[in-house]
Amino acid sequence: MAKVKILYRSGKNRIIAGICGGLGEYFDTDPTIVRLIWIILTLISLGVGILAYLFAWLIMSKNPKHKWY
């Protein structure tokens, strides 16, 4: 049986809220790459990425396995 992956905000790889770190953990990639892609898409979309980040901050839960300060 396949293990189910759940998308969480990261407590280990966080800079602001852990959104990009959580996406990096979910897709098994470096969070820095996710951050760079997010910044580029935000600049191209004239700031829509900022609203998407805030929305993701509201709906994504914290990873219960990570230590949060």
C-alpha distances in whole Angstrom, upper triangle without the diagonal:
4,7,9,13,16,19,22,25,26,28,28,29,31,34,35,32,29,28,28,27,24,23,24,21,19,20,20,24,27,28,32,31,29,32,34,33,33,37,38,36,38,41,41,40,43,41,38,36,38,37,33,33,35,33,29,31,31,28,26,25,26,23,23,22,26,29,31,35
4,6,9,13,16,19,22,22,25,25,25,28,31,32,29,26,25,25,23,20,20,20,17,15,16,16,20,23,24,28,27,25,29,31,29,29,33,34,32,34,37,37,36,39,38,35,32,34,34,30,30,31,29,26,28,29,25,23,22,23,20,21,20,23,27,29,32
4,6,10,13,15,19,19,21,22,22,24,28,29,26,23,22,22,20,17,17,18,15,12,14,14,18,21,22,26,25,23,26,29,27,27,31,32,31,32,36,36,35,38,36,33,30,32,31,28,27,29,27,24,25,26,23,20,19,19,17,17,17,19,23,25,29
4,7,10,13,16,17,20,21,21,23,26,26,23,20,19,20,19,15,15,16,14,11,13,14,18,20,21,24,24,22,24,27,25,25,29,30,28,30,33,33,32,35,33,30,27,29,28,25,24,26,24,20,22,22,19,17,16,17,15,16,16,18,22,23,27
4,7,9,13,14,17,17,17,19,22,23,20,17,16,16,15,11,11,13,10,7,10,11,14,17,17,21,20,18,21,23,22,22,25,27,25,26,30,30,29,32,29,27,24,25,25,22,21,22,21,17,19,20,17,14,14,14,12,14,14,16,19,21,24
4,6,10,12,15,16,16,17,20,20,17,14,13,14,13,10,10,12,10,7,11,12,15,17,16,20,20,17,20,23,21,20,24,26,24,25,28,29,27,30,27,25,22,23,22,19,18,19,18,14,15,16,13,10,10,11,9,11,12,14,17,18,22
4,7,9,13,14,14,14,17,17,14,11,9,11,10,7,7,10,8,6,9,12,14,15,14,17,17,14,16,19,18,17,20,22,21,21,25,25,24,26,24,21,18,19,19,15,14,16,14,11,12,13,11,7,8,9,8,12,13,13,16,17,20
4,6,9,11,11,11,15,14,11,8,8,10,9,5,8,10,9,8,12,13,15,15,13,17,18,15,16,19,19,17,20,23,21,21,25,26,25,26,23,21,18,19,18,16,14,15,14,10,10,12,10,6,6,6,5,9,10,10,13,13,16
4,7,9,9,8,11,10,7,5,5,8,7,5,8,10,9,10,13,14,15,14,12,15,16,13,14,17,17,15,18,21,20,19,23,24,23,25,21,20,17,16,17,14,11,12,13,9,8,10,10,6,6,5,6,9,11,9,12,11,14
4,5,6,6,9,10,8,5,7,8,5,4,8,9,8,10,13,13,13,12,10,13,15,13,13,17,17,16,18,21,21,21,24,26,25,26,23,22,19,18,19,17,14,15,16,12,11,14,14,10,9,7,6,9,9,7,9,9,12
4,6,6,9,10,8,6,9,11,8,8,12,12,11,13,16,16,16,15,12,15,17,16,15,19,20,19,20,24,24,23,26,28,28,28,25,25,21,20,21,19,16,17,18,15,13,15,16,12,11,7,7,9,9,5,6,6,9
4,6,9,11,11,8,11,11,8,9,12,11,10,13,15,14,14,12,11,13,16,15,15,18,20,19,20,23,24,24,26,28,28,29,26,26,22,22,23,21,18,19,21,17,16,19,19,15,14,11,9,11,10,6,8,8,11
4,7,10,9,6,9,8,5,7,10,9,9,12,14,12,12,10,7,9,12,11,11,14,16,15,17,20,20,20,23,25,25,26,23,23,19,19,21,19,16,17,19,16,15,18,18,15,15,12,11,14,13,10,11,11,13
4,6,6,4,7,7,6,8,11,11,11,14,16,15,14,12,9,10,13,12,11,14,16,14,15,19,19,19,21,24,23,24,21,21,17,16,18,17,13,14,16,14,12,15,16,13,13,11,11,14,14,11,11,10,11
4,6,6,9,9,8,11,13,13,14,17,18,18,16,14,10,10,14,12,10,13,15,13,14,17,18,17,19,22,22,22,19,20,16,15,17,16,13,14,17,15,13,16,18,15,16,14,15,18,18,14,14,12,13
4,6,8,9,10,12,14,14,16,18,19,20,18,16,12,13,16,14,11,14,16,13,14,17,18,16,18,21,21,20,17,17,14,12,14,14,10,11,14,12,10,13,15,14,14,13,15,17,18,15,15,12,12
4,6,8,9,9,12,13,14,15,18,19,18,16,13,14,16,14,12,16,17,14,15,19,18,17,20,22,21,21,18,17,14,12,14,13,9,9,11,9,7,10,12,10,10,9,11,14,16,13,13,11,12
4,6,5,6,9,10,10,12,14,15,14,13,9,12,14,11,10,14,15,13,15,18,18,17,20,22,22,22,19,18,15,14,15,14,10,11,13,10,8,12,12,10,10,8,9,13,13,11,12,10,12
4,5,5,6,9,10,11,12,14,13,13,9,12,13,9,9,13,13,10,13,16,15,14,18,19,19,20,17,15,12,12,13,10,7,9,10,7,7,10,10,8,10,9,11,14,15,14,15,14,16
4,5,5,6,9,10,11,12,10,9,6,8,9,6,6,9,10,8,11,13,13,13,16,18,18,19,16,16,12,12,14,12,9,12,13,10,10,14,14,11,13,13,13,17,17,15,17,16,18
4,5,5,6,9,10,10,9,8,5,8,10,8,8,12,13,12,14,16,17,17,20,21,21,23,20,19,16,16,18,15,12,15,16,12,12,15,15,12,13,11,11,14,14,12,14,14,16
4,5,5,6,9,10,10,10,8,11,12,10,11,14,14,13,16,18,18,18,21,23,22,24,21,20,16,17,17,15,12,14,14,11,11,14,13,9,10,9,8,12,12,11,14,14,16
4,5,5,6,8,8,9,7,10,10,7,9,12,12,11,14,16,15,16,19,20,20,22,19,18,14,16,17,13,12,14,14,11,12,15,14,11,12,12,12,16,16,15,18,17,20
4,5,5,6,5,6,5,8,8,6,9,12,11,12,14,16,16,17,20,21,21,23,21,20,17,18,19,16,14,17,18,14,15,18,17,14,15,14,13,17,16,15,18,18,21
4,6,5,6,8,7,11,12,10,12,15,15,15,18,20,20,21,24,25,25,27,25,23,20,21,22,19,17,19,19,15,16,19,17,14,14,13,11,14,13,12,15,16,19
4,6,8,10,10,14,13,11,14,16,15,15,19,20,19,21,24,24,24,26,24,22,19,20,21,18,16,19,18,14,16,18,16,12,13,13,11,15,14,14,18,18,22
4,6,9,9,13,11,10,13,15,14,14,18,19,18,20,23,23,23,26,24,22,19,21,22,18,17,20,20,16,18,20,18,15,17,17,15,18,18,18,21,22,25
4,7,9,12,11,11,14,16,15,16,19,20,20,22,25,25,26,28,26,25,22,23,25,21,20,23,22,19,20,23,21,18,18,18,15,18,17,17,20,21,24
4,6,9,7,8,11,12,12,14,16,17,18,20,22,22,23,26,24,23,20,21,23,20,19,22,22,19,20,23,22,19,20,19,17,20,19,18,21,22,24
4,5,6,7,9,10,11,13,15,16,17,19,21,22,23,25,23,23,19,20,23,20,18,21,22,19,19,23,22,19,20,19,17,21,19,17,20,20,23
4,5,5,6,9,10,10,12,14,15,16,18,20,21,22,20,20,16,17,19,17,14,18,19,16,16,19,19,16,18,16,15,19,18,16,18,18,20
4,5,5,6,9,10,11,12,14,15,17,18,20,21,19,20,16,17,20,18,15,19,20,18,18,22,22,19,21,19,19,22,21,19,20,20,22
4,5,5,6,9,10,11,12,14,15,17,18,20,19,19,15,17,20,17,16,19,20,18,19,22,22,20,22,21,20,24,23,21,23,23,25
4,6,5,6,9,10,11,12,14,15,16,18,17,16,12,14,16,14,12,16,17,14,15,19,19,16,18,18,18,22,21,20,22,21,23
4,5,5,6,9,10,10,12,14,15,16,14,15,11,12,15,13,11,14,16,14,14,18,19,17,19,18,19,22,22,20,21,20,22
4,5,5,6,9,10,11,12,14,15,14,15,12,13,17,15,13,17,19,17,18,21,22,20,22,22,22,26,26,24,25,24,25
4,5,5,6,8,10,11,12,14,13,13,10,13,15,13,13,16,17,16,17,21,21,19,22,22,22,26,26,24,26,25,27
4,6,5,6,9,10,10,12,11,10,7,9,12,10,9,13,14,12,14,17,18,16,19,20,21,25,25,23,25,23,25
4,5,5,6,9,10,11,9,10,8,9,12,12,11,14,16,15,16,19,20,19,22,22,23,27,27,25,26,25,26
4,5,5,6,9,10,10,11,9,11,14,13,13,17,18,17,19,22,23,22,25,25,26,30,30,28,30,28,29
4,5,5,6,8,8,8,7,10,12,11,12,15,16,15,17,20,20,20,23,24,25,29,30,28,30,28,30
4,5,5,6,5,6,4,7,9,9,10,12,14,14,16,18,19,19,23,23,25,29,30,28,29,27,28
4,6,5,6,8,8,10,12,13,13,16,17,18,19,22,23,23,26,27,28,32,33,31,32,30,31
4,6,8,9,9,12,14,14,15,18,19,19,21,23,24,24,28,29,30,34,35,33,34,32,33
4,6,6,7,10,11,11,13,15,16,17,19,21,21,22,26,27,29,33,34,32,34,32,33
4,6,8,9,11,12,14,15,16,18,19,21,23,23,27,28,30,34,35,33,34,32,32
4,5,6,7,9,10,12,13,15,16,18,19,20,24,25,27,30,32,30,31,28,29
4,5,5,6,9,10,11,12,14,16,17,18,21,23,25,29,31,29,30,28,29
4,5,5,6,9,10,10,12,14,15,16,19,20,22,26,27,26,27,25,26
4,5,5,6,9,10,11,13,14,15,18,19,22,25,27,25,26,23,24
4,5,5,6,9,10,11,12,14,17,19,22,25,27,25,26,24,25
4,5,5,6,9,10,11,12,15,17,19,23,25,23,25,23,24
4,5,5,6,9,10,10,13,15,17,20,22,20,22,19,20
4,5,5,6,9,10,13,14,17,20,23,21,22,19,20
4,5,5,6,9,12,14,17,20,23,21,23,20,22
4,5,5,6,9,11,14,17,19,18,20,18,20
4,6,6,8,9,13,15,18,16,17,15,16
4,6,8,10,14,16,19,18,19,16,18
4,6,10,13,15,18,18,19,17,19
4,7,9,12,15,14,16,15,17
4,7,9,12,12,13,12,15
4,6,9,8,10,8,12
4,5,6,8,9,13
4,6,8,9,12
4,7,9,13
4,6,10
4,7
4
